[in-house]
Amino acid sequence: MEQPLASFQREMNRLLEGFFGPEAPWGDGEWSPRMDVSETESDIVVKAEIPGLDKDDIKVSLSGDVLTMSGEKKDERKEEKGNYRLLERRYGSFKRSVTLPSAVDPDRAQAEFRKGVLTITLPKTEETRARKITIKEESD
């Protein structure tokens, strides 16, 4: 079941990205990739949509309980036909941070970048993993 605050944060991010996103005419070259954070019993998984970049253009760091992703997008389109010439360039950087809901083991973290989606898997520390508590039956 999704946490109410996570749902609210995702909706607010979506609304703000639509208003201040990379296509906004008043933009300053900065943009913010869409991001999802999910939690399983053993891991925290962060997925970010970062199309048009190579993995070498992306930096990921973890400081305490804050995960930060940053990078720079350089997009150039060139088209020439006869006396027609089109050259479009778009540049922009991003930096996105998220406070993780549980302590993680940074030495076991893994990141994969595939088809424009960055997936970061952060294993929880043993102390923060959910444990089952056995309920004893009371005898009369």
C-alpha positions as CSV (number, residue, x, y, z in Angstrom):
1,M,0.0,0.0,0.0
2,E,1.4,3.4,-1.0
3,Q,2.0,5.9,1.8
4,P,-0.3,9.0,1.6
5,L,2.7,11.5,1.8
6,A,4.6,9.7,-0.9
7,S,1.5,9.9,-3.2
8,F,1.1,13.6,-2.3
9,Q,4.8,14.3,-3.0
10,R,4.7,12.6,-6.4
11,E,1.6,14.6,-7.4
12,M,3.2,17.9,-6.3
13,N,6.4,17.0,-8.2
14,R,4.3,16.2,-11.3
15,L,2.4,19.6,-11.1
16,L,5.6,21.6,-10.5
17,E,7.5,19.9,-13.3
18,G,4.7,20.8,-15.7
19,F,4.9,24.4,-14.7
20,F,8.7,24.8,-14.2
21,G,9.8,21.9,-16.5
22,P,12.5,22.0,-19.2
23,E,10.1,23.1,-21.9
24,A,8.8,26.1,-19.9
25,P,9.7,29.4,-21.8
26,W,11.0,31.0,-18.6
27,G,13.3,28.0,-17.8
28,D,16.9,28.7,-17.0
29,G,18.4,25.5,-18.4
30,E,17.7,23.5,-15.3
31,W,15.3,20.6,-15.3
32,S,14.1,17.9,-13.0
33,P,13.8,14.3,-13.9
34,R,10.7,12.4,-12.8
35,M,11.5,10.1,-9.9
36,D,9.9,7.3,-8.0
37,V,10.9,5.9,-4.6
38,S,9.7,2.6,-3.5
39,E,10.4,0.4,-0.5
40,T,10.4,-3.4,-0.1
41,E,11.2,-5.4,3.0
42,S,14.9,-5.4,2.2
43,D,15.6,-2.5,-0.2
44,I,14.8,1.0,-1.2
45,V,14.6,1.4,-4.9
46,V,14.8,4.8,-6.7
47,K,14.0,5.2,-10.4
48,A,14.6,8.3,-12.3
49,E,13.6,9.1,-15.9
50,I,16.7,10.7,-17.5
51,P,16.3,10.4,-21.3
52,G,18.9,11.7,-23.7
53,L,21.9,11.2,-21.4
54,D,24.7,8.7,-21.3
55,K,25.6,7.0,-18.0
56,D,28.8,9.0,-17.9
57,D,26.8,12.3,-17.8
58,I,25.1,11.2,-14.5
59,K,26.5,11.4,-11.0
60,V,25.0,9.7,-7.9
61,S,26.1,10.3,-4.3
62,L,24.8,9.3,-0.9
63,S,25.5,11.4,2.1
64,G,23.9,10.1,5.3
65,D,20.2,9.5,4.4
66,V,20.2,11.8,1.4
67,L,20.6,10.4,-2.1
68,T,21.5,13.0,-4.8
69,M,21.5,12.6,-8.6
70,S,22.9,15.2,-10.9
71,G,23.9,15.6,-14.5
72,E,23.8,17.7,-17.6
73,K,21.8,17.2,-20.8
74,K,23.2,18.3,-24.1
75,D,20.9,17.9,-27.0
76,E,21.7,19.0,-30.5
77,R,19.7,18.5,-33.7
78,K,21.1,19.4,-37.1
79,E,19.4,19.1,-40.4
80,E,20.5,20.3,-43.8
81,K,18.8,20.0,-47.2
82,G,19.8,22.1,-50.1
83,N,19.6,25.7,-49.0
84,Y,17.7,24.8,-45.8
85,R,19.6,24.5,-42.6
86,L,18.3,23.8,-39.1
87,L,20.4,23.7,-36.0
88,E,18.7,23.3,-32.5
89,R,20.6,23.0,-29.3
90,R,19.2,22.5,-25.8
91,Y,21.4,22.3,-22.7
92,G,20.4,21.9,-19.2
93,S,21.5,20.5,-15.9
94,F,19.6,18.8,-13.1
95,K,20.2,18.0,-9.5
96,R,17.6,16.0,-7.5
97,S,17.9,14.9,-3.9
98,V,15.7,12.6,-1.8
99,T,15.8,11.8,1.9
100,L,15.6,8.0,2.2
101,P,13.0,6.6,4.6
102,S,15.4,4.0,6.1
103,A,19.1,3.5,6.8
104,V,20.9,1.8,3.9
105,D,24.2,0.0,3.3
106,P,26.0,2.2,0.8
107,D,28.7,-0.5,0.2
108,R,26.0,-2.8,-1.3
109,A,24.2,-0.1,-3.4
110,Q,23.8,-0.8,-7.1
111,A,22.9,1.5,-10.0
112,E,21.8,0.6,-13.5
113,F,21.1,2.9,-16.4
114,R,19.0,1.4,-19.2
115,K,16.8,3.0,-21.9
116,G,16.8,6.4,-20.2
117,V,15.9,5.1,-16.7
118,L,18.3,5.1,-13.8
119,T,17.5,2.5,-11.2
120,I,19.3,2.6,-7.9
121,T,18.9,-0.2,-5.5
122,L,19.9,0.5,-1.9
123,P,19.8,-2.5,0.5
124,K,18.5,-1.6,4.0
125,T,20.7,-2.2,6.9
126,E,19.9,-5.2,9.0
127,E,18.7,-3.0,11.9
128,T,16.1,-1.3,9.7
129,R,14.6,-4.4,8.1
130,A,11.2,-5.3,9.3
131,R,11.0,-8.2,11.7
132,K,8.1,-10.3,12.6
133,I,7.0,-10.4,16.2
134,T,5.4,-13.5,17.4
135,I,2.4,-13.0,19.6
136,K,2.2,-15.5,22.5
137,E,-1.2,-16.9,23.5
138,E,-2.0,-16.0,27.1
139,S,-3.0,-19.0,29.2
140,D,-5.8,-18.7,31.7
